[in-house]
Amino acid sequence: MPTRFVETVKNYLIGALVLIVLGLWIWSRYQHSNIIDLRAENQTQAQTIKQQEEANQALNVALQQEREAVIEQQQRNEEIERVALENVESVKTIIKTQPCYRTKLPQSALERLYK
């Protein structure tokens, strides 16, 4: 009878070991599947980050070009204002120092007055 008991315990232990090994194998496959999914998600996020970096770079280039255009436009405006002030001063000087009916205004002053 003791050999039969030992044989039964041995069979239960073998069955338990088989279940443990099978459970570990299933758990291992589950973890492997999770790792693959996480790697795919990581790769997708890396691609998104790369695309956003490229978009940011393009926006930075556009912003720099816009800044340069604004500075250039400001310089043009300042030049136009300077020329306009020169014309105004020229006309004021002529009016104050010369008899207006006999003095010919500079062409640039006439053009400015017509605008």
Phi and psi in radians as a Rosetta constraint file:
Dihedral C 1 N 2 CA 2 C 2 CIRCULARHARMONIC -1.103 0.35
Dihedral N 2 CA 2 C 2 N 3 CIRCULARHARMONIC -0.568 0.35
Dihedral C 2 N 3 CA 3 C 3 CIRCULARHARMONIC -1.203 0.35
Dihedral N 3 CA 3 C 3 N 4 CIRCULARHARMONIC -0.590 0.35
Dihedral C 3 N 4 CA 4 C 4 CIRCULARHARMONIC -1.189 0.35
Dihedral N 4 CA 4 C 4 N 5 CIRCULARHARMONIC -0.684 0.35
Dihedral C 4 N 5 CA 5 C 5 CIRCULARHARMONIC -1.109 0.35
Dihedral N 5 CA 5 C 5 N 6 CIRCULARHARMONIC -0.760 0.35
Dihedral C 5 N 6 CA 6 C 6 CIRCULARHARMONIC -1.119 0.35
Dihedral N 6 CA 6 C 6 N 7 CIRCULARHARMONIC -0.732 0.35
Dihedral C 6 N 7 CA 7 C 7 CIRCULARHARMONIC -1.096 0.35
Dihedral N 7 CA 7 C 7 N 8 CIRCULARHARMONIC -0.707 0.35
Dihedral C 7 N 8 CA 8 C 8 CIRCULARHARMONIC -1.167 0.35
Dihedral N 8 CA 8 C 8 N 9 CIRCULARHARMONIC -0.802 0.35
Dihedral C 8 N 9 CA 9 C 9 CIRCULARHARMONIC -1.088 0.35
Dihedral N 9 CA 9 C 9 N 10 CIRCULARHARMONIC -0.721 0.35
Dihedral C 9 N 10 CA 10 C 10 CIRCULARHARMONIC -1.059 0.35
Dihedral N 10 CA 10 C 10 N 11 CIRCULARHARMONIC -0.732 0.35
Dihedral C 10 N 11 CA 11 C 11 CIRCULARHARMONIC -1.156 0.35
Dihedral N 11 CA 11 C 11 N 12 CIRCULARHARMONIC -0.725 0.35
Dihedral C 11 N 12 CA 12 C 12 CIRCULARHARMONIC -1.103 0.35
Dihedral N 12 CA 12 C 12 N 13 CIRCULARHARMONIC -0.728 0.35
Dihedral C 12 N 13 CA 13 C 13 CIRCULARHARMONIC -1.120 0.35
Dihedral N 13 CA 13 C 13 N 14 CIRCULARHARMONIC -0.734 0.35
Dihedral C 13 N 14 CA 14 C 14 CIRCULARHARMONIC -1.121 0.35
Dihedral N 14 CA 14 C 14 N 15 CIRCULARHARMONIC -0.737 0.35
Dihedral C 14 N 15 CA 15 C 15 CIRCULARHARMONIC -1.101 0.35
Dihedral N 15 CA 15 C 15 N 16 CIRCULARHARMONIC -0.751 0.35
Dihedral C 15 N 16 CA 16 C 16 CIRCULARHARMONIC -1.112 0.35
Dihedral N 16 CA 16 C 16 N 17 CIRCULARHARMONIC -0.749 0.35
Dihedral C 16 N 17 CA 17 C 17 CIRCULARHARMONIC -1.082 0.35
Dihedral N 17 CA 17 C 17 N 18 CIRCULARHARMONIC -0.719 0.35
Dihedral C 17 N 18 CA 18 C 18 CIRCULARHARMONIC -1.091 0.35
Dihedral N 18 CA 18 C 18 N 19 CIRCULARHARMONIC -0.766 0.35
Dihedral C 18 N 19 CA 19 C 19 CIRCULARHARMONIC -1.118 0.35
Dihedral N 19 CA 19 C 19 N 20 CIRCULARHARMONIC -0.704 0.35
Dihedral C 19 N 20 CA 20 C 20 CIRCULARHARMONIC -1.126 0.35
Dihedral N 20 CA 20 C 20 N 21 CIRCULARHARMONIC -0.801 0.35
Dihedral C 20 N 21 CA 21 C 21 CIRCULARHARMONIC -1.103 0.35
Dihedral N 21 CA 21 C 21 N 22 CIRCULARHARMONIC -0.764 0.35
Dihedral C 21 N 22 CA 22 C 22 CIRCULARHARMONIC -1.097 0.35
Dihedral N 22 CA 22 C 22 N 23 CIRCULARHARMONIC -0.747 0.35
Dihedral C 22 N 23 CA 23 C 23 CIRCULARHARMONIC -1.089 0.35
Dihedral N 23 CA 23 C 23 N 24 CIRCULARHARMONIC -0.753 0.35
Dihedral C 23 N 24 CA 24 C 24 CIRCULARHARMONIC -1.115 0.35
Dihedral N 24 CA 24 C 24 N 25 CIRCULARHARMONIC -0.679 0.35
Dihedral C 24 N 25 CA 25 C 25 CIRCULARHARMONIC -1.131 0.35
Dihedral N 25 CA 25 C 25 N 26 CIRCULARHARMONIC -0.747 0.35
Dihedral C 25 N 26 CA 26 C 26 CIRCULARHARMONIC -1.127 0.35
Dihedral N 26 CA 26 C 26 N 27 CIRCULARHARMONIC -0.781 0.35
Dihedral C 26 N 27 CA 27 C 27 CIRCULARHARMONIC -1.065 0.35
Dihedral N 27 CA 27 C 27 N 28 CIRCULARHARMONIC -0.713 0.35
Dihedral C 27 N 28 CA 28 C 28 CIRCULARHARMONIC -1.094 0.35
Dihedral N 28 CA 28 C 28 N 29 CIRCULARHARMONIC -0.761 0.35
Dihedral C 28 N 29 CA 29 C 29 CIRCULARHARMONIC -1.107 0.35
Dihedral N 29 CA 29 C 29 N 30 CIRCULARHARMONIC -0.709 0.35
Dihedral C 29 N 30 CA 30 C 30 CIRCULARHARMONIC -1.088 0.35
Dihedral N 30 CA 30 C 30 N 31 CIRCULARHARMONIC -0.801 0.35
Dihedral C 30 N 31 CA 31 C 31 CIRCULARHARMONIC -1.118 0.35
Dihedral N 31 CA 31 C 31 N 32 CIRCULARHARMONIC -0.704 0.35
Dihedral C 31 N 32 CA 32 C 32 CIRCULARHARMONIC -1.068 0.35
Dihedral N 32 CA 32 C 32 N 33 CIRCULARHARMONIC -0.741 0.35
Dihedral C 32 N 33 CA 33 C 33 CIRCULARHARMONIC -1.113 0.35
Dihedral N 33 CA 33 C 33 N 34 CIRCULARHARMONIC -0.729 0.35
Dihedral C 33 N 34 CA 34 C 34 CIRCULARHARMONIC -1.079 0.35
Dihedral N 34 CA 34 C 34 N 35 CIRCULARHARMONIC -0.733 0.35
Dihedral C 34 N 35 CA 35 C 35 CIRCULARHARMONIC -1.082 0.35
Dihedral N 35 CA 35 C 35 N 36 CIRCULARHARMONIC -0.750 0.35
Dihedral C 35 N 36 CA 36 C 36 CIRCULARHARMONIC -1.100 0.35
Dihedral N 36 CA 36 C 36 N 37 CIRCULARHARMONIC -0.774 0.35
Dihedral C 36 N 37 CA 37 C 37 CIRCULARHARMONIC -1.084 0.35
Dihedral N 37 CA 37 C 37 N 38 CIRCULARHARMONIC -0.742 0.35
Dihedral C 37 N 38 CA 38 C 38 CIRCULARHARMONIC -1.161 0.35
Dihedral N 38 CA 38 C 38 N 39 CIRCULARHARMONIC -0.651 0.35
Dihedral C 38 N 39 CA 39 C 39 CIRCULARHARMONIC -1.119 0.35
Dihedral N 39 CA 39 C 39 N 40 CIRCULARHARMONIC -0.726 0.35
Dihedral C 39 N 40 CA 40 C 40 CIRCULARHARMONIC -1.119 0.35
Dihedral N 40 CA 40 C 40 N 41 CIRCULARHARMONIC -0.748 0.35
Dihedral C 40 N 41 CA 41 C 41 CIRCULARHARMONIC -1.124 0.35
Dihedral N 41 CA 41 C 41 N 42 CIRCULARHARMONIC -0.712 0.35
Dihedral C 41 N 42 CA 42 C 42 CIRCULARHARMONIC -1.075 0.35
Dihedral N 42 CA 42 C 42 N 43 CIRCULARHARMONIC -0.741 0.35
Dihedral C 42 N 43 CA 43 C 43 CIRCULARHARMONIC -1.137 0.35
Dihedral N 43 CA 43 C 43 N 44 CIRCULARHARMONIC -0.713 0.35
Dihedral C 43 N 44 CA 44 C 44 CIRCULARHARMONIC -1.089 0.35
Dihedral N 44 CA 44 C 44 N 45 CIRCULARHARMONIC -0.752 0.35
Dihedral C 44 N 45 CA 45 C 45 CIRCULARHARMONIC -1.146 0.35
Dihedral N 45 CA 45 C 45 N 46 CIRCULARHARMONIC -0.666 0.35
Dihedral C 45 N 46 CA 46 C 46 CIRCULARHARMONIC -1.112 0.35
Dihedral N 46 CA 46 C 46 N 47 CIRCULARHARMONIC -0.699 0.35
Dihedral C 46 N 47 CA 47 C 47 CIRCULARHARMONIC -1.144 0.35
Dihedral N 47 CA 47 C 47 N 48 CIRCULARHARMONIC -0.710 0.35
Dihedral C 47 N 48 CA 48 C 48 CIRCULARHARMONIC -1.092 0.35
Dihedral N 48 CA 48 C 48 N 49 CIRCULARHARMONIC -0.758 0.35
Dihedral C 48 N 49 CA 49 C 49 CIRCULARHARMONIC -1.083 0.35
Dihedral N 49 CA 49 C 49 N 50 CIRCULARHARMONIC -0.746 0.35
Dihedral C 49 N 50 CA 50 C 50 CIRCULARHARMONIC -1.091 0.35
Dihedral N 50 CA 50 C 50 N 51 CIRCULARHARMONIC -0.764 0.35
Dihedral C 50 N 51 CA 51 C 51 CIRCULARHARMONIC -1.101 0.35
Dihedral N 51 CA 51 C 51 N 52 CIRCULARHARMONIC -0.695 0.35
Dihedral C 51 N 52 CA 52 C 52 CIRCULARHARMONIC -1.212 0.35
Dihedral N 52 CA 52 C 52 N 53 CIRCULARHARMONIC -0.627 0.35
Dihedral C 52 N 53 CA 53 C 53 CIRCULARHARMONIC -1.101 0.35
Dihedral N 53 CA 53 C 53 N 54 CIRCULARHARMONIC -0.721 0.35
Dihedral C 53 N 54 CA 54 C 54 CIRCULARHARMONIC -1.138 0.35
Dihedral N 54 CA 54 C 54 N 55 CIRCULARHARMONIC -0.721 0.35
Dihedral C 54 N 55 CA 55 C 55 CIRCULARHARMONIC -1.122 0.35
Dihedral N 55 CA 55 C 55 N 56 CIRCULARHARMONIC -0.726 0.35
Dihedral C 55 N 56 CA 56 C 56 CIRCULARHARMONIC -1.104 0.35
Dihedral N 56 CA 56 C 56 N 57 CIRCULARHARMONIC -0.705 0.35
Dihedral C 56 N 57 CA 57 C 57 CIRCULARHARMONIC -1.098 0.35
Dihedral N 57 CA 57 C 57 N 58 CIRCULARHARMONIC -0.757 0.35
Dihedral C 57 N 58 CA 58 C 58 CIRCULARHARMONIC -1.099 0.35
Dihedral N 58 CA 58 C 58 N 59 CIRCULARHARMONIC -0.700 0.35
Dihedral C 58 N 59 CA 59 C 59 CIRCULARHARMONIC -1.146 0.35
Dihedral N 59 CA 59 C 59 N 60 CIRCULARHARMONIC -0.671 0.35
Dihedral C 59 N 60 CA 60 C 60 CIRCULARHARMONIC -1.115 0.35
Dihedral N 60 CA 60 C 60 N 61 CIRCULARHARMONIC -0.714 0.35
Dihedral C 60 N 61 CA 61 C 61 CIRCULARHARMONIC -1.108 0.35
Dihedral N 61 CA 61 C 61 N 62 CIRCULARHARMONIC -0.793 0.35
Dihedral C 61 N 62 CA 62 C 62 CIRCULARHARMONIC -1.091 0.35
Dihedral N 62 CA 62 C 62 N 63 CIRCULARHARMONIC -0.694 0.35
Dihedral C 62 N 63 CA 63 C 63 CIRCULARHARMONIC -1.124 0.35
Dihedral N 63 CA 63 C 63 N 64 CIRCULARHARMONIC -0.734 0.35
Dihedral C 63 N 64 CA 64 C 64 CIRCULARHARMONIC -1.117 0.35
Dihedral N 64 CA 64 C 64 N 65 CIRCULARHARMONIC -0.734 0.35
Dihedral C 64 N 65 CA 65 C 65 CIRCULARHARMONIC -1.103 0.35
Dihedral N 65 CA 65 C 65 N 66 CIRCULARHARMONIC -0.699 0.35
Dihedral C 65 N 66 CA 66 C 66 CIRCULARHARMONIC -1.125 0.35
Dihedral N 66 CA 66 C 66 N 67 CIRCULARHARMONIC -0.729 0.35
Dihedral C 66 N 67 CA 67 C 67 CIRCULARHARMONIC -1.065 0.35
Dihedral N 67 CA 67 C 67 N 68 CIRCULARHARMONIC -0.785 0.35
Dihedral C 67 N 68 CA 68 C 68 CIRCULARHARMONIC -1.091 0.35
Dihedral N 68 CA 68 C 68 N 69 CIRCULARHARMONIC -0.698 0.35
Dihedral C 68 N 69 CA 69 C 69 CIRCULARHARMONIC -1.137 0.35
Dihedral N 69 CA 69 C 69 N 70 CIRCULARHARMONIC -0.705 0.35
Dihedral C 69 N 70 CA 70 C 70 CIRCULARHARMONIC -1.129 0.35
Dihedral N 70 CA 70 C 70 N 71 CIRCULARHARMONIC -0.773 0.35
Dihedral C 70 N 71 CA 71 C 71 CIRCULARHARMONIC -1.082 0.35
Dihedral N 71 CA 71 C 71 N 72 CIRCULARHARMONIC -0.750 0.35
Dihedral C 71 N 72 CA 72 C 72 CIRCULARHARMONIC -1.105 0.35
Dihedral N 72 CA 72 C 72 N 73 CIRCULARHARMONIC -0.732 0.35
Dihedral C 72 N 73 CA 73 C 73 CIRCULARHARMONIC -1.146 0.35
Dihedral N 73 CA 73 C 73 N 74 CIRCULARHARMONIC -0.686 0.35
Dihedral C 73 N 74 CA 74 C 74 CIRCULARHARMONIC -1.095 0.35
Dihedral N 74 CA 74 C 74 N 75 CIRCULARHARMONIC -0.696 0.35
Dihedral C 74 N 75 CA 75 C 75 CIRCULARHARMONIC -1.118 0.35
Dihedral N 75 CA 75 C 75 N 76 CIRCULARHARMONIC -0.711 0.35
Dihedral C 75 N 76 CA 76 C 76 CIRCULARHARMONIC -1.101 0.35
Dihedral N 76 CA 76 C 76 N 77 CIRCULARHARMONIC -0.772 0.35
Dihedral C 76 N 77 CA 77 C 77 CIRCULARHARMONIC -1.075 0.35
Dihedral N 77 CA 77 C 77 N 78 CIRCULARHARMONIC -0.752 0.35
Dihedral C 77 N 78 CA 78 C 78 CIRCULARHARMONIC -1.089 0.35
Dihedral N 78 CA 78 C 78 N 79 CIRCULARHARMONIC -0.694 0.35
Dihedral C 78 N 79 CA 79 C 79 CIRCULARHARMONIC -1.131 0.35
Dihedral N 79 CA 79 C 79 N 80 CIRCULARHARMONIC -0.753 0.35
Dihedral C 79 N 80 CA 80 C 80 CIRCULARHARMONIC -1.090 0.35
Dihedral N 80 CA 80 C 80 N 81 CIRCULARHARMONIC -0.757 0.35
Dihedral C 80 N 81 CA 81 C 81 CIRCULARHARMONIC -1.110 0.35
Dihedral N 81 CA 81 C 81 N 82 CIRCULARHARMONIC -0.714 0.35
Dihedral C 81 N 82 CA 82 C 82 CIRCULARHARMONIC -1.081 0.35
Dihedral N 82 CA 82 C 82 N 83 CIRCULARHARMONIC -0.816 0.35
Dihedral C 82 N 83 CA 83 C 83 CIRCULARHARMONIC -1.104 0.35
Dihedral N 83 CA 83 C 83 N 84 CIRCULARHARMONIC -0.711 0.35
Dihedral C 83 N 84 CA 84 C 84 CIRCULARHARMONIC -1.110 0.35
Dihedral N 84 CA 84 C 84 N 85 CIRCULARHARMONIC -0.748 0.35
Dihedral C 84 N 85 CA 85 C 85 CIRCULARHARMONIC -1.135 0.35
Dihedral N 85 CA 85 C 85 N 86 CIRCULARHARMONIC -0.664 0.35
Dihedral C 85 N 86 CA 86 C 86 CIRCULARHARMONIC -1.068 0.35
Dihedral N 86 CA 86 C 86 N 87 CIRCULARHARMONIC -0.760 0.35
Dihedral C 86 N 87 CA 87 C 87 CIRCULARHARMONIC -1.100 0.35
Dihedral N 87 CA 87 C 87 N 88 CIRCULARHARMONIC -0.751 0.35
Dihedral C 87 N 88 CA 88 C 88 CIRCULARHARMONIC -1.093 0.35
Dihedral N 88 CA 88 C 88 N 89 CIRCULARHARMONIC -0.785 0.35
Dihedral C 88 N 89 CA 89 C 89 CIRCULARHARMONIC -1.121 0.35
Dihedral N 89 CA 89 C 89 N 90 CIRCULARHARMONIC -0.675 0.35
Dihedral C 89 N 90 CA 90 C 90 CIRCULARHARMONIC -1.082 0.35
Dihedral N 90 CA 90 C 90 N 91 CIRCULARHARMONIC -0.792 0.35
Dihedral C 90 N 91 CA 91 C 91 CIRCULARHARMONIC -1.139 0.35
Dihedral N 91 CA 91 C 91 N 92 CIRCULARHARMONIC -0.739 0.35
Dihedral C 91 N 92 CA 92 C 92 CIRCULARHARMONIC -1.070 0.35
Dihedral N 92 CA 92 C 92 N 93 CIRCULARHARMONIC -0.760 0.35
Dihedral C 92 N 93 CA 93 C 93 CIRCULARHARMONIC -1.101 0.35
Dihedral N 93 CA 93 C 93 N 94 CIRCULARHARMONIC -0.783 0.35
Dihedral C 93 N 94 CA 94 C 94 CIRCULARHARMONIC -1.098 0.35
Dihedral N 94 CA 94 C 94 N 95 CIRCULARHARMONIC -0.769 0.35
Dihedral C 94 N 95 CA 95 C 95 CIRCULARHARMONIC -1.111 0.35
Dihedral N 95 CA 95 C 95 N 96 CIRCULARHARMONIC -0.698 0.35
Dihedral C 95 N 96 CA 96 C 96 CIRCULARHARMONIC -1.306 0.35
Dihedral N 96 CA 96 C 96 N 97 CIRCULARHARMONIC -0.582 0.35
Dihedral C 96 N 97 CA 97 C 97 CIRCULARHARMONIC -1.807 0.35
Dihedral N 97 CA 97 C 97 N 98 CIRCULARHARMONIC -0.328 0.35
Dihedral C 97 N 98 CA 98 C 98 CIRCULARHARMONIC -2.134 0.35
Dihedral N 98 CA 98 C 98 N 99 CIRCULARHARMONIC 2.659 0.35
Dihedral C 98 N 99 CA 99 C 99 CIRCULARHARMONIC -1.203 0.35
Dihedral N 99 CA 99 C 99 N 100 CIRCULARHARMONIC 2.148 0.35
Dihedral C 99 N 100 CA 100 C 100 CIRCULARHARMONIC -1.084 0.35
Dihedral N 100 CA 100 C 100 N 101 CIRCULARHARMONIC -0.628 0.35
Dihedral C 100 N 101 CA 101 C 101 CIRCULARHARMONIC -1.244 0.35
Dihedral N 101 CA 101 C 101 N 102 CIRCULARHARMONIC -0.325 0.35
Dihedral C 101 N 102 CA 102 C 102 CIRCULARHARMONIC -1.852 0.35
Dihedral N 102 CA 102 C 102 N 103 CIRCULARHARMONIC -0.123 0.35
Dihedral C 102 N 103 CA 103 C 103 CIRCULARHARMONIC -1.713 0.35
Dihedral N 103 CA 103 C 103 N 104 CIRCULARHARMONIC 2.310 0.35
Dihedral C 103 N 104 CA 104 C 104 CIRCULARHARMONIC -1.554 0.35
Dihedral N 104 CA 104 C 104 N 105 CIRCULARHARMONIC 2.229 0.35
Dihedral C 104 N 105 CA 105 C 105 CIRCULARHARMONIC -1.328 0.35
Dihedral N 105 CA 105 C 105 N 106 CIRCULARHARMONIC 2.627 0.35
Dihedral C 105 N 106 CA 106 C 106 CIRCULARHARMONIC -1.073 0.35
Dihedral N 106 CA 106 C 106 N 107 CIRCULARHARMONIC 2.587 0.35
Dihedral C 106 N 107 CA 107 C 107 CIRCULARHARMONIC -1.009 0.35
Dihedral N 107 CA 107 C 107 N 108 CIRCULARHARMONIC -0.699 0.35
Dihedral C 107 N 108 CA 108 C 108 CIRCULARHARMONIC -1.116 0.35
Dihedral N 108 CA 108 C 108 N 109 CIRCULARHARMONIC -0.633 0.35
Dihedral C 108 N 109 CA 109 C 109 CIRCULARHARMONIC -1.196 0.35
Dihedral N 109 CA 109 C 109 N 110 CIRCULARHARMONIC -0.695 0.35
Dihedral C 109 N 110 CA 110 C 110 CIRCULARHARMONIC -1.106 0.35
Dihedral N 110 CA 110 C 110 N 111 CIRCULARHARMONIC -0.746 0.35
Dihedral C 110 N 111 CA 111 C 111 CIRCULARHARMONIC -1.085 0.35
Dihedral N 111 CA 111 C 111 N 112 CIRCULARHARMONIC -0.703 0.35
Dihedral C 111 N 112 CA 112 C 112 CIRCULARHARMONIC -1.160 0.35
Dihedral N 112 CA 112 C 112 N 113 CIRCULARHARMONIC -0.679 0.35
Dihedral C 112 N 113 CA 113 C 113 CIRCULARHARMONIC -1.168 0.35
Dihedral N 113 CA 113 C 113 N 114 CIRCULARHARMONIC -0.580 0.35
Dihedral C 113 N 114 CA 114 C 114 CIRCULARHARMONIC -1.257 0.35
Dihedral N 114 CA 114 C 114 N 115 CIRCULARHARMONIC -0.421 0.35
